[in-house]
């Protein structure tokens, strides 16, 4: 690892270490306070009882339903991507101006080496 990489990793570690206490206090405040406003209405619509523990069966059911919904949403997104307004429809390059991606033979490779590998 280069010196720049070590400095970058150390800086990231220092920033994360410095942000941990305030972020932890904020998360503790959020999870301790009673729900209010939109959160309370959403919990009522979803029929969530905050006094009841969630057992493994209801957790597994929730995870399977959430995964299925995400799968369907991604499938629909991919199937309809041609209809989305911000998708890039065509290449901006003129025909024939694309750089070649074919493998070129280097001067160090003998002329017969490529033919013998293809056979």
N, C-alpha and C positions, 0 to 999 in steps of 0.2 A: 504494500500500500504506500502511496506517495505521501509526502508531507502535507500536501493540500487535502488529501483524503482524510488523513488523521485529524487535521484541524477542523475539517467540516464535521466529522463524526463527533469530535469533542464539543463543538459548538452546539450541535443538535442535542447531545446529552445534557449540556448545561441549560439550554432553553427548556427542555422537557422537565428537568429537575426543578427549575425555577417556577414553571407553570403548574406543577402538581398540587401544591398547597391551596392556591386560590381556586383552582378548578375543583378540587375535592370539597372545599367549603361550599361552593356554589351547588354542586351535585347533592350534598347533604341537605342543604336548604330546600332544594327542589323536591327531594324525595320525602322530607319530613312534613312539609306543609300540606294542608288538605287541598284537594282539587277545587278549582274555581273557574268560572266563566266557561269558555269553550271546552276545556278539559272535562268539566263536570257534565256538560250536555252530551259530549261524545261518549263518556262512560255510561250515561243513562241509556243512550241509543243502543250501545253494544251490550247492555244488560250486565255490566261488570259489577260484582259485589266486592268492595275493597276489604271487607272483613273476612272473606272466605279465602282459604289457601287453594292454590291450583295443584291438583294431583297430576301424576305423570300421564294419565290417559287424556286428560283435557289438554295438556301441553302438547302431547304428540298429535292430537287432532288439530290443534291450532297451527302447529308447524306444517302439517300435511296440507291443510287448506291454504295457508299462506304460500307455500311452495307451488301448489297447483295454480293459484291465481297469478303468481309471478311468471310461471311458465307460459300460461295462456297469454298474458300481456306481452311478453317478449316475442312469442310466436306471431301475434297480431301485428306487433311493431315491425317485425322482419318481413312479413307477408305484404304489408302495405307501405313499405318504405319508398316505393316509386311515387306514391301519392303525397308524401310529405313535402311541405313548401320549401324547406331550406336544404333539400338534398341537391347535390351537384349532379346535374343531368348528363353533361357531356364533358369530354376533355377540352381544355382550352388550347391544346396544341393543334397545329394544322396537320392533316394527314401526311404521313411520311417523314415527319420531323422528330418522331420519338427516338430516343437513343436506343441503340441496339443492345439487347441483353444477351445475345448469343455469346458463348464462350469462345474467346479468340485463342488461337494456338500461340504459345510463347516460343521464343527463339530457342529456348533450352530443350523443348520437347522434340524428339525425333519425329520426322514426318510419318513414319509407319506406326507409331505408338497409338495414335488415336484410332486408326483403322483396325488394328488388332484388338483393341479393347471393345470395339463395337461389334465384332464378329462373334 
